[in-house]
Amino acid sequence: MYNANHECMYNYEVSIPEISEHEQYLIQHKLYKQDILSIFFLDEFNETELNISIHQLYEHITLNEKLKSVMLKAAALVMSMDEELGFLVLFSFDYLYVTHDCIRDILKSGNISNKNMNRLEQLIL
């Protein structure tokens, strides 16, 4: 269902002087795609399978009140009040690396660490 052992790699800033900023951007986005596939145990991008996996995860962790408030803030970013849509937003490029840490916390201990929750809240502001 969810690979809590995966370490996101796309968010690390790596400056390689021999390649352009655009090429670095493309590499970072390719790494993001690989991260999301690995997190959900997918071999290739399939929007339907990914959405099903995210929905199943949402059903599993929506009892976490800390995360609910962030989901609503994320939904508001796309002019919505739908919690589940906000949850989807948390898997976008800008938020995945911190969202993943929060979900790992929930799956491993049942709670999100204050450090990770603060990181996510700061990103969503």
Buried (B, 14 or more C-beta within 10 A) or exposed (E): EBBBEBEBBBBEEEEEEEEEEEEBEEBBEEBBEBBBBBBBEBEEEEEEBBEEBBEEBBEBBBEBEBBBBBBBBBBBBEEBEBBBBBBBBBBBBBBBBBBBBBBBBBBEEEEBBEEBBEBBBEBBE
